[in-house]
Amino acid sequence: MNFHHQRVRVSGGIELNVATTGEGSPVVLLHGFPQTHLMWRHVAADLAADHTVIMPDLRGYGDSDKPADTGSTYAKRTMATDVVEVAQALGHDRFALAGHDRGALVAFRTGLDHPEHVTHLASLDVLPTLDMWDVMRGTSAAVGFHLFLMAQPPGLAEELIGARPDAFFGHFLDAWATEPFPADVREEYLRASREAVTSIVADYRASATIDVEHDTADREAGNRLKMPVTVLQQDWGAALGFDAEALWRAWAPDLDHRTVSCGHFMAEEAPDVVTAALRDLLRR
């Protein structure tokens, strides 16, 4: 699908690569790891029939700028502000928002920090950060080894991943998928990731530091998502021993929680399922 690409400047002089398509009420789609906005190509083709679809590369990913980390550079709070500023730069003060994986964590923070801008919220295949750390216990937590690796202080993870970036990022593209990616798409994800090792690690490190602080403050204050929320997840709860819907409902009272049978990369493996769920959400 042909997207219109442009550079959009946000606070701090950071420029994000943003793809857009379609016309109508705005829907912002945020990609996951180790991917770029390209992951939304199938879903966007459907939504573009009656929506303006906005797909930024998150800061630190894809062809967006990759600023040096100062401690809050890759906080989800900072990245949430990027999302609002991108939408506003394109003429939209209120928008629906969906995120996958890392993008879902940014979407979650955007909904908490900027409820006046987010009309509907969808999360694909993550738990909120605090809940994610709480359930990662025992030998079953080995599936999330990368979370612990990239949580370490600067230096080690960057050196190890940077030595064999294609092996590292390719592991997740292969292990988390139920069917192979097209060769050109896989190579694009690997290219983008190998050029962003330091910033990707910084994004993950933020989820073990400053993001935990922000989410803890919201939990203690009783802050919750005020808009309709849809969550699509694999059945990680059965594997790791937790009730995913209950964990999400504590944050999102107006919740539609759905368990899917496809793999982690559901927007590419089952775009019809994802699109149908998003359209249901937009009707709420």
MARNU-119188 format. One line per field, with one value per residue: x, y negated, z of N, C-alpha, C in turn; residue number from 1. Coordinates in nm, 3 decimals. Example, Ala and Ser with C-alpha at 12.3 -4.5 7.8 and 13.67 -1.06 7.14 Angstrom:
2
nxx: 1.319,1.285;
nyy: 0.569,0.225;
nzz: 0.780,0.708;
caxx: 1.230,1.367;
cayy: 0.450,0.106;
cazz: 0.780,0.714;
cxx: 1.320,1.290;
cyy: 0.330,-0.003;
czz: 0.780,0.787;
i: 1,2;
//
This chain:
284
nxx: 0.084,0.046,0.180,0.170,0.456,0.612,0.817,0.772,0.797,0.850,0.837,1.148,1.282,1.290,1.244,0.995,0.936,0.653,0.383,0.094,-0.246,-0.560,-0.888,-1.096,-1.231,-0.971,-0.732,-0.475,-0.196,0.033,0.344,0.513,0.785,1.025,0.989,0.843,0.636,0.546,0.428,0.155,0.041,-0.159,-0.388,-0.421,-0.493,-0.756,-0.883,-0.841,-1.044,-1.243,-1.124,-0.873,-0.558,-0.288,0.047,0.313,0.671,0.793,0.981,1.328,1.304,1.277,1.270,1.264,1.399,1.673,1.740,1.998,1.986,1.861,1.759,1.486,1.421,1.321,1.107,0.774,0.595,0.712,0.713,0.442,0.363,0.480,0.305,0.058,0.142,0.218,-0.030,-0.169,-0.013,-0.084,-0.338,-0.532,-0.697,-0.831,-0.843,-0.864,-0.675,-0.440,-0.217,0.058,0.241,0.540,0.441,0.186,0.227,0.304,0.065,-0.105,0.004,-0.043,-0.321,-0.366,-0.232,-0.331,-0.623,-0.812,-0.758,-0.766,-0.996,-1.073,-0.918,-0.689,-0.513,-0.261,-0.152,0.008,0.074,0.000,0.283,0.355,0.209,0.316,0.581,0.518,0.411,0.618,0.775,0.974,1.073,0.917,0.941,1.150,1.082,1.071,1.335,1.472,1.368,1.483,1.754,1.778,1.711,1.931,2.200,2.338,2.542,2.629,2.411,2.382,2.632,2.636,2.405,2.459,2.674,2.572,2.329,2.131,2.092,1.990,1.753,1.625,1.565,1.331,1.151,1.120,1.060,0.830,0.634,0.375,0.389,0.621,0.765,0.725,1.011,1.116,0.992,1.079,1.353,1.349,1.261,1.480,1.688,1.607,1.614,1.880,2.003,1.929,2.002,2.096,1.896,1.667,1.730,1.737,1.468,1.350,1.489,1.381,1.133,1.185,1.252,1.196,0.937,0.811,0.802,0.622,0.390,0.339,0.279,0.037,-0.120,-0.131,-0.266,-0.509,-0.573,-0.729,-0.803,-1.015,-1.159,-1.332,-1.191,-1.017,-0.869,-0.653,-0.515,-0.276,-0.308,-0.153,-0.192,-0.278,-0.044,0.143,0.015,-0.178,-0.458,-0.538,-0.743,-0.855,-0.639,-0.614,-0.868,-0.856,-0.731,-0.885,-1.200,-1.409,-1.401,-1.322,-1.211,-1.026,-0.924,-0.695,-0.615,-0.400,-0.048,0.199,0.243,-0.003,-0.136,-0.033,-0.051,-0.318,-0.490,-0.760,-0.896,-0.791,-0.864,-1.145,-1.191,-1.098,-1.278,-1.514,-1.454,-1.445,-1.707,-1.818;
nyy: 0.120,-0.226,-0.477,-0.812,-0.982,-1.180,-1.417,-1.499,-1.746,-1.740,-1.820,-1.944,-1.946,-1.705,-1.489,-1.295,-1.015,-0.989,-0.811,-0.838,-0.779,-0.766,-0.918,-1.095,-1.049,-1.060,-0.799,-0.684,-0.477,-0.278,-0.121,0.192,0.380,0.588,0.359,0.137,-0.137,0.000,0.239,0.204,0.213,0.374,0.349,0.073,0.038,0.120,-0.047,-0.295,-0.344,-0.493,-0.649,-0.878,-0.762,-0.748,-0.687,-0.684,-0.627,-0.533,-0.747,-0.683,-0.454,-0.287,-0.518,-0.747,-1.014,-0.948,-1.029,-1.090,-0.928,-1.083,-1.005,-1.059,-1.061,-0.844,-0.776,-0.659,-0.858,-1.081,-0.990,-0.963,-1.229,-1.295,-1.159,-1.299,-1.550,-1.497,-1.422,-1.664,-1.834,-1.746,-1.832,-1.732,-1.725,-1.548,-1.195,-0.847,-0.573,-0.319,-0.065,0.159,0.394,0.244,-0.001,0.014,-0.030,-0.295,-0.399,-0.339,-0.507,-0.751,-0.760,-0.777,-1.015,-1.207,-1.222,-1.390,-1.406,-1.150,-0.943,-0.675,-0.364,-0.111,0.188,0.410,0.716,0.678,0.634,0.375,0.189,0.219,0.447,0.630,0.665,0.775,1.029,1.169,1.418,1.683,1.982,1.959,1.697,1.682,1.646,1.378,1.282,1.074,0.844,0.826,0.821,0.576,0.403,0.348,0.132,-0.130,-0.013,0.279,0.431,0.294,0.343,0.624,0.680,0.519,0.650,0.872,0.794,0.874,1.142,1.120,0.950,1.086,1.325,1.272,1.197,1.440,1.630,1.533,1.536,1.700,1.768,1.728,1.404,1.206,1.192,0.938,0.768,0.867,0.815,0.536,0.475,0.578,0.417,0.160,0.203,0.280,0.040,-0.101,-0.018,-0.129,-0.316,-0.156,0.015,-0.182,-0.255,-0.020,-0.007,-0.225,-0.126,0.024,-0.153,-0.470,-0.458,-0.276,-0.426,-0.630,-0.483,-0.360,-0.581,-0.658,-0.432,-0.435,-0.674,-0.609,-0.652,-0.597,-0.464,-0.657,-0.635,-0.425,-0.100,0.148,0.463,0.687,1.003,1.272,1.589,1.547,1.550,1.807,1.947,1.826,1.796,1.596,1.365,1.206,1.037,0.939,0.796,0.594,0.475,0.341,0.111,0.014,-0.054,-0.051,0.188,0.408,0.715,0.941,1.265,1.396,1.625,1.615,1.540,1.329,1.113,0.993,0.801,0.840,1.113,1.174,0.965,0.909,0.983,0.800,0.555,0.576,0.575,0.319,0.162,0.230,0.120,-0.154,-0.207,-0.217;
nzz: 0.000,-0.074,0.119,0.239,0.327,0.577,0.758,1.089,1.328,1.677,2.031,2.161,1.927,1.798,1.522,1.374,1.166,0.976,0.852,0.649,0.549,0.374,0.449,0.678,1.013,1.258,1.319,1.510,1.482,1.650,1.632,1.722,1.877,1.715,1.513,1.263,1.146,0.928,0.996,1.015,0.765,0.642,0.806,0.794,0.528,0.519,0.717,0.603,0.429,0.547,0.737,0.852,0.867,1.078,1.117,1.296,1.310,1.615,1.836,1.824,1.676,1.355,1.089,1.233,1.443,1.669,1.951,2.202,2.518,2.806,3.042,3.067,2.806,2.659,2.809,2.848,2.891,2.769,2.505,2.466,2.460,2.219,2.046,2.073,1.982,1.718,1.604,1.640,1.484,1.238,1.223,1.401,1.698,1.858,1.868,1.781,1.916,1.873,1.975,1.940,2.127,2.219,2.127,2.229,2.499,2.491,2.395,2.611,2.812,2.687,2.691,2.969,3.039,2.862,2.833,2.726,2.463,2.350,2.211,2.188,2.277,2.196,2.273,2.181,2.264,2.504,2.857,3.095,3.218,3.499,3.571,3.394,3.491,3.736,3.678,3.566,3.665,3.804,3.615,3.389,3.316,3.146,2.881,2.850,2.846,2.721,2.829,3.082,3.016,2.872,3.069,3.217,3.341,3.124,2.857,2.868,2.746,2.503,2.387,2.361,2.204,1.985,1.871,1.735,1.583,1.391,1.454,1.711,1.693,1.489,1.612,1.765,1.568,1.443,1.650,1.772,1.582,1.398,1.141,0.869,0.805,0.505,0.294,0.224,0.403,0.651,0.627,0.618,0.878,1.021,0.921,1.012,1.286,1.343,1.304,1.522,1.776,2.023,2.095,2.104,2.316,2.516,2.523,2.625,2.869,2.998,3.064,3.286,3.473,3.481,3.371,3.538,3.772,3.695,3.633,3.878,4.038,3.918,3.968,4.249,4.285,4.188,3.922,3.611,3.283,3.086,2.856,2.610,2.590,2.411,2.429,2.279,2.306,2.307,2.474,2.717,2.989,3.059,3.017,3.187,3.426,3.517,3.537,3.271,3.179,3.418,3.521,3.330,3.354,3.591,3.525,3.318,3.310,3.117,2.929,2.662,2.637,2.453,2.366,2.138,1.871,1.705,1.641,1.807,1.634,1.541,1.382,1.135,1.093,1.134,1.016,0.957,1.189,1.373,1.255,1.257,1.533,1.597,1.455,1.586,1.835,1.770,1.730,1.979;
caxx: 0.000,0.121,0.161,0.237,0.552,0.661,0.885,0.695,0.879,0.784,0.914,1.289,1.339,1.293,1.160,0.946,0.889,0.510,0.311,-0.050,-0.329,-0.704,-0.955,-1.204,-1.192,-0.833,-0.690,-0.329,-0.151,0.170,0.404,0.582,0.924,1.125,0.921,0.821,0.497,0.511,0.347,0.013,0.006,-0.285,-0.495,-0.440,-0.560,-0.899,-0.930,-0.829,-1.168,-1.324,-1.049,-0.735,-0.474,-0.160,0.136,0.451,0.775,0.823,1.118,1.422,1.274,1.252,1.339,1.252,1.522,1.714,1.819,2.066,1.899,1.897,1.686,1.343,1.407,1.239,0.992,0.650,0.533,0.770,0.667,0.299,0.355,0.507,0.184,-0.036,0.195,0.209,-0.170,-0.205,0.056,-0.159,-0.470,-0.628,-0.683,-0.886,-0.817,-0.857,-0.535,-0.414,-0.075,0.100,0.368,0.593,0.348,0.071,0.266,0.295,-0.078,-0.154,0.046,-0.112,-0.457,-0.365,-0.185,-0.399,-0.756,-0.891,-0.723,-0.783,-1.138,-1.080,-0.784,-0.671,-0.382,-0.240,-0.058,0.093,0.015,0.061,0.420,0.362,0.157,0.412,0.690,0.464,0.383,0.738,0.837,1.010,1.132,0.833,0.983,1.258,1.032,1.096,1.474,1.518,1.326,1.582,1.880,1.780,1.689,2.059,2.257,2.392,2.670,2.637,2.312,2.415,2.748,2.601,2.311,2.526,2.768,2.498,2.193,2.035,2.060,1.906,1.619,1.565,1.511,1.195,1.068,1.094,1.002,0.698,0.543,0.324,0.425,0.734,0.743,0.781,1.155,1.146,0.944,1.171,1.478,1.327,1.262,1.617,1.763,1.569,1.654,2.025,2.043,1.866,2.026,2.108,1.769,1.574,1.765,1.694,1.322,1.323,1.541,1.283,1.022,1.227,1.294,1.108,0.798,0.760,0.770,0.501,0.274,0.313,0.211,-0.101,-0.192,-0.154,-0.364,-0.635,-0.599,-0.764,-0.836,-1.152,-1.221,-1.350,-1.064,-1.018,-0.741,-0.636,-0.397,-0.262,-0.346,-0.034,-0.233,-0.278,0.094,0.221,-0.058,-0.243,-0.584,-0.507,-0.857,-0.868,-0.532,-0.649,-0.989,-0.818,-0.690,-0.978,-1.335,-1.488,-1.305,-1.354,-1.088,-1.041,-0.810,-0.684,-0.544,-0.284,0.075,0.221,0.237,-0.139,-0.179,0.014,-0.095,-0.465,-0.535,-0.906,-0.936,-0.755,-0.947,-1.281,-1.192,-1.086,-1.405,-1.608,-1.417,-1.480,-1.854,-1.859;
cayy: 0.000,-0.349,-0.572,-0.942,-0.995,-1.314,-1.438,-1.586,-1.788,-1.745,-1.894,-1.915,-1.943,-1.568,-1.467,-1.159,-0.972,-0.961,-0.767,-0.862,-0.735,-0.773,-1.041,-1.073,-1.067,-1.011,-0.684,-0.676,-0.339,-0.275,0.011,0.260,0.424,0.497,0.326,-0.003,-0.159,0.092,0.351,0.171,0.194,0.441,0.286,-0.063,0.045,0.128,-0.165,-0.414,-0.366,-0.596,-0.714,-0.923,-0.672,-0.814,-0.580,-0.729,-0.548,-0.587,-0.798,-0.575,-0.339,-0.313,-0.633,-0.862,-1.050,-0.860,-1.114,-1.027,-0.915,-1.165,-0.954,-1.067,-1.072,-0.733,-0.751,-0.653,-0.990,-1.164,-0.937,-0.995,-1.367,-1.289,-1.115,-1.411,-1.658,-1.454,-1.434,-1.806,-1.892,-1.704,-1.895,-1.652,-1.742,-1.427,-1.083,-0.711,-0.534,-0.176,-0.034,0.299,0.419,0.119,-0.107,0.022,-0.095,-0.439,-0.431,-0.335,-0.630,-0.863,-0.761,-0.824,-1.154,-1.298,-1.167,-1.486,-1.391,-1.012,-0.907,-0.529,-0.311,0.033,0.242,0.541,0.816,0.646,0.591,0.252,0.214,0.272,0.583,0.713,0.703,0.857,1.167,1.233,1.486,1.823,2.022,1.913,1.562,1.688,1.597,1.234,1.256,0.947,0.738,0.817,0.780,0.434,0.324,0.323,-0.001,-0.145,0.045,0.422,0.476,0.234,0.411,0.760,0.679,0.457,0.743,0.959,0.739,0.951,1.263,1.083,0.906,1.193,1.426,1.237,1.204,1.581,1.704,1.480,1.543,1.833,1.792,1.641,1.275,1.192,1.166,0.796,0.706,0.908,0.742,0.396,0.470,0.598,0.295,0.052,0.235,0.277,-0.100,-0.166,0.065,-0.208,-0.377,-0.050,0.053,-0.291,-0.244,0.090,-0.043,-0.317,-0.047,0.081,-0.264,-0.586,-0.419,-0.214,-0.536,-0.698,-0.394,-0.342,-0.702,-0.653,-0.326,-0.481,-0.782,-0.556,-0.699,-0.490,-0.507,-0.707,-0.610,-0.282,-0.031,0.286,0.532,0.815,1.070,1.416,1.640,1.552,1.579,1.952,1.995,1.767,1.804,1.473,1.330,1.086,0.947,0.873,0.697,0.480,0.408,0.252,-0.015,-0.027,-0.009,-0.028,0.278,0.525,0.794,1.055,1.355,1.433,1.751,1.592,1.510,1.195,1.011,1.017,0.708,0.894,1.251,1.179,0.826,0.899,0.990,0.673,0.449,0.591,0.531,0.174,0.103,0.245,0.020,-0.288,-0.222,-0.225;
cazz: 0.000,-0.080,0.226,0.230,0.436,0.606,0.884,1.177,1.442,1.808,2.133,2.167,1.793,1.746,1.405,1.359,1.036,0.991,0.733,0.658,0.437,0.396,0.491,0.774,1.153,1.270,1.398,1.520,1.502,1.700,1.608,1.830,1.866,1.658,1.389,1.228,1.106,0.819,1.048,1.005,0.624,0.607,0.883,0.742,0.399,0.548,0.789,0.520,0.353,0.612,0.844,0.833,0.945,1.108,1.164,1.317,1.372,1.748,1.851,1.850,1.590,1.213,1.032,1.322,1.512,1.778,2.041,2.313,2.634,2.922,3.156,3.036,2.660,2.610,2.897,2.771,2.904,2.663,2.376,2.457,2.415,2.074,1.975,2.070,1.899,1.578,1.562,1.631,1.369,1.119,1.227,1.477,1.842,1.920,1.779,1.835,1.927,1.891,1.979,1.951,2.194,2.275,2.094,2.319,2.624,2.464,2.386,2.748,2.879,2.623,2.743,3.107,3.049,2.769,2.803,2.648,2.321,2.305,2.215,2.201,2.295,2.176,2.307,2.122,2.314,2.618,2.983,3.146,3.263,3.635,3.571,3.322,3.581,3.845,3.637,3.512,3.778,3.787,3.488,3.279,3.279,3.047,2.754,2.847,2.884,2.666,2.920,3.188,2.955,2.837,3.190,3.284,3.317,2.989,2.821,2.839,2.648,2.375,2.331,2.324,2.091,1.871,1.809,1.645,1.585,1.313,1.529,1.825,1.652,1.409,1.704,1.803,1.447,1.413,1.762,1.810,1.469,1.365,1.001,0.835,0.740,0.371,0.305,0.219,0.527,0.756,0.610,0.657,1.024,1.067,0.888,1.102,1.423,1.360,1.307,1.637,1.894,2.145,2.131,2.141,2.453,2.604,2.536,2.718,3.002,3.058,3.119,3.414,3.559,3.491,3.342,3.660,3.863,3.649,3.645,4.020,4.085,3.870,4.040,4.386,4.280,4.137,3.786,3.519,3.148,3.087,2.726,2.578,2.567,2.362,2.442,2.210,2.359,2.312,2.605,2.802,3.125,3.079,3.020,3.296,3.551,3.563,3.474,3.195,3.175,3.547,3.532,3.245,3.400,3.701,3.462,3.212,3.346,2.996,2.864,2.581,2.636,2.363,2.347,1.997,1.848,1.620,1.713,1.861,1.530,1.496,1.278,1.009,1.080,1.134,1.006,0.961,1.330,1.435,1.198,1.307,1.673,1.599,1.408,1.697,1.934,1.724,1.739,2.120;
cxx: 0.087,0.082,0.225,0.328,0.596,0.734,0.803,0.779,0.794,0.876,1.060,1.356,1.351,1.199,1.124,0.907,0.744,0.451,0.162,-0.117,-0.475,-0.755,-1.069,-1.155,-1.058,-0.817,-0.537,-0.290,-0.002,0.227,0.472,0.727,0.928,1.079,0.918,0.673,0.452,0.421,0.197,-0.039,-0.128,-0.404,-0.526,-0.515,-0.711,-0.950,-0.930,-0.955,-1.253,-1.256,-0.918,-0.648,-0.335,-0.070,0.279,0.545,0.800,0.963,1.211,1.407,1.262,1.336,1.314,1.386,1.545,1.801,1.886,1.976,1.951,1.826,1.536,1.316,1.314,1.133,0.867,0.572,0.583,0.718,0.518,0.279,0.385,0.379,0.084,0.012,0.194,0.066,-0.209,-0.137,-0.014,-0.304,-0.575,-0.602,-0.737,-0.876,-0.832,-0.713,-0.525,-0.264,-0.052,0.232,0.421,0.499,0.225,0.102,0.264,0.148,-0.140,-0.120,-0.022,-0.254,-0.465,-0.331,-0.269,-0.539,-0.843,-0.864,-0.757,-0.929,-1.159,-0.937,-0.783,-0.528,-0.371,-0.121,0.048,0.007,0.072,0.191,0.427,0.316,0.252,0.525,0.640,0.446,0.507,0.817,0.871,1.064,1.048,0.872,1.094,1.212,1.057,1.238,1.523,1.479,1.430,1.718,1.884,1.745,1.820,2.110,2.323,2.527,2.663,2.539,2.343,2.531,2.711,2.510,2.378,2.623,2.700,2.353,2.092,1.996,1.966,1.766,1.548,1.507,1.365,1.101,1.031,1.018,0.861,0.595,0.495,0.346,0.534,0.688,0.787,0.926,1.186,1.102,1.038,1.301,1.463,1.325,1.403,1.703,1.735,1.618,1.804,2.078,1.994,1.892,2.024,1.975,1.664,1.603,1.719,1.544,1.287,1.373,1.443,1.169,1.057,1.265,1.185,0.962,0.733,0.720,0.639,0.378,0.239,0.238,0.065,-0.181,-0.226,-0.258,-0.501,-0.671,-0.627,-0.799,-0.984,-1.228,-1.249,-1.216,-1.092,-0.878,-0.749,-0.507,-0.397,-0.293,-0.223,-0.071,-0.231,-0.136,0.170,0.144,-0.115,-0.372,-0.566,-0.622,-0.873,-0.760,-0.564,-0.770,-0.960,-0.776,-0.799,-1.118,-1.422,-1.405,-1.373,-1.225,-1.111,-0.912,-0.810,-0.599,-0.420,-0.161,0.083,0.202,0.100,-0.186,-0.135,-0.036,-0.247,-0.522,-0.686,-0.958,-0.909,-0.843,-1.090,-1.291,-1.181,-1.215,-1.514,-1.580,-1.463,-1.631,-1.903,-1.870;
cyy: -0.124,-0.440,-0.705,-0.955,-1.139,-1.315,-1.536,-1.617,-1.794,-1.817,-1.848,-1.909,-1.806,-1.556,-1.319,-1.135,-0.927,-0.924,-0.793,-0.807,-0.755,-0.909,-1.005,-1.095,-0.998,-0.891,-0.681,-0.534,-0.341,-0.134,0.066,0.291,0.562,0.453,0.175,-0.018,-0.063,0.206,0.328,0.172,0.257,0.376,0.147,-0.063,0.051,-0.001,-0.291,-0.442,-0.476,-0.662,-0.771,-0.840,-0.733,-0.712,-0.633,-0.613,-0.611,-0.647,-0.683,-0.454,-0.384,-0.428,-0.761,-0.892,-0.959,-0.940,-1.034,-1.031,-1.003,-1.118,-0.955,-1.069,-0.965,-0.689,-0.746,-0.784,-1.084,-1.120,-0.961,-1.138,-1.377,-1.257,-1.230,-1.521,-1.623,-1.471,-1.580,-1.873,-1.858,-1.749,-1.822,-1.666,-1.621,-1.313,-0.953,-0.664,-0.384,-0.153,0.114,0.305,0.289,0.002,-0.105,-0.040,-0.247,-0.481,-0.435,-0.464,-0.752,-0.873,-0.811,-0.972,-1.253,-1.248,-1.262,-1.474,-1.252,-0.970,-0.759,-0.477,-0.160,0.072,0.383,0.611,0.764,0.635,0.454,0.284,0.275,0.417,0.679,0.759,0.795,1.004,1.240,1.296,1.631,1.853,1.978,1.774,1.563,1.637,1.448,1.198,1.121,0.829,0.717,0.773,0.629,0.343,0.288,0.181,-0.009,-0.077,0.190,0.465,0.420,0.306,0.551,0.763,0.623,0.548,0.835,0.913,0.822,1.080,1.232,1.047,1.013,1.303,1.397,1.241,1.347,1.651,1.659,1.489,1.687,1.866,1.693,1.507,1.283,1.145,1.016,0.724,0.741,0.830,0.595,0.382,0.488,0.475,0.185,0.079,0.230,0.134,-0.173,-0.091,-0.019,-0.265,-0.273,-0.003,-0.055,-0.288,-0.136,0.057,-0.136,-0.241,0.024,-0.028,-0.371,-0.551,-0.354,-0.321,-0.603,-0.610,-0.370,-0.461,-0.701,-0.547,-0.374,-0.591,-0.734,-0.605,-0.581,-0.549,-0.541,-0.676,-0.462,-0.219,0.109,0.343,0.664,0.878,1.217,1.461,1.658,1.588,1.727,2.006,1.948,1.758,1.674,1.451,1.198,0.987,0.871,0.766,0.573,0.404,0.313,0.115,-0.071,0.025,0.025,0.057,0.385,0.604,0.920,1.134,1.404,1.558,1.733,1.563,1.365,1.086,1.012,0.922,0.754,1.037,1.263,1.037,0.810,0.901,0.856,0.560,0.456,0.543,0.379,0.107,0.118,0.141,-0.119,-0.313,-0.237,-0.371;
czz: 0.000,0.036,0.188,0.351,0.452,0.739,0.966,1.300,1.568,1.905,2.136,2.031,1.733,1.626,1.394,1.213,1.050,0.856,0.754,0.533,0.473,0.435,0.585,0.915,1.178,1.362,1.394,1.557,1.539,1.693,1.733,1.798,1.801,1.519,1.364,1.194,0.997,0.868,1.033,0.862,0.589,0.678,0.828,0.610,0.416,0.612,0.703,0.439,0.415,0.730,0.791,0.925,0.955,1.175,1.179,1.348,1.509,1.751,1.888,1.761,1.445,1.161,1.111,1.388,1.632,1.874,2.151,2.437,2.749,3.049,3.133,2.887,2.604,2.711,2.812,2.783,2.795,2.527,2.357,2.411,2.266,1.997,1.963,1.977,1.751,1.528,1.546,1.512,1.239,1.123,1.309,1.627,1.918,1.819,1.855,1.827,1.951,1.889,1.996,2.027,2.255,2.247,2.181,2.454,2.609,2.458,2.526,2.822,2.818,2.677,2.885,3.117,2.970,2.734,2.722,2.499,2.266,2.322,2.241,2.207,2.275,2.207,2.252,2.188,2.411,2.743,3.017,3.218,3.403,3.641,3.499,3.414,3.692,3.805,3.586,3.626,3.740,3.648,3.369,3.232,3.175,2.911,2.739,2.883,2.836,2.756,3.029,3.135,2.933,2.955,3.260,3.255,3.179,2.972,2.776,2.731,2.510,2.307,2.282,2.201,1.967,1.800,1.709,1.636,1.507,1.384,1.644,1.781,1.569,1.495,1.735,1.683,1.414,1.526,1.795,1.698,1.448,1.218,0.963,0.776,0.594,0.382,0.307,0.345,0.642,0.747,0.647,0.809,1.080,1.039,0.988,1.243,1.442,1.362,1.432,1.767,2.022,2.189,2.167,2.283,2.551,2.626,2.637,2.859,3.073,3.123,3.249,3.514,3.565,3.461,3.464,3.760,3.823,3.668,3.793,4.078,4.041,3.944,4.182,4.392,4.232,3.999,3.694,3.382,3.140,2.959,2.707,2.538,2.514,2.376,2.366,2.260,2.325,2.455,2.694,2.946,3.156,3.093,3.144,3.428,3.602,3.484,3.401,3.193,3.307,3.565,3.450,3.300,3.518,3.649,3.370,3.244,3.226,2.901,2.783,2.565,2.553,2.356,2.203,1.982,1.760,1.705,1.757,1.756,1.462,1.388,1.140,0.986,1.067,1.124,1.009,1.105,1.399,1.385,1.249,1.451,1.682,1.554,1.515,1.805,1.894,1.725,1.883,2.167;
i: 1,2,3,4,5,6,7,8,9,10,11,12,13,14,15,16,17,18,19,20,21,22,23,24,25,26,27,28,29,30,31,32,33,34,35,36,37,38,39,40,41,42,43,44,45,46,47,48,49,50,51,52,53,54,55,56,57,58,59,60,61,62,63,64,65,66,67,68,69,70,71,72,73,74,75,76,77,78,79,80,81,82,83,84,85,86,87,88,89,90,91,92,93,94,95,96,97,98,99,100,101,102,103,104,105,106,107,108,109,110,111,112,113,114,115,116,117,118,119,120,121,122,123,124,125,126,127,128,129,130,131,132,133,134,135,136,137,138,139,140,141,142,143,144,145,146,147,148,149,150,151,152,153,154,155,156,157,158,159,160,161,162,163,164,165,166,167,168,169,170,171,172,173,174,175,176,177,178,179,180,181,182,183,184,185,186,187,188,189,190,191,192,193,194,195,196,197,198,199,200,201,202,203,204,205,206,207,208,209,210,211,212,213,214,215,216,217,218,219,220,221,222,223,224,225,226,227,228,229,230,231,232,233,234,235,236,237,238,239,240,241,242,243,244,245,246,247,248,249,250,251,252,253,254,255,256,257,258,259,260,261,262,263,264,265,266,267,268,269,270,271,272,273,274,275,276,277,278,279,280,281,282,283,284;
//
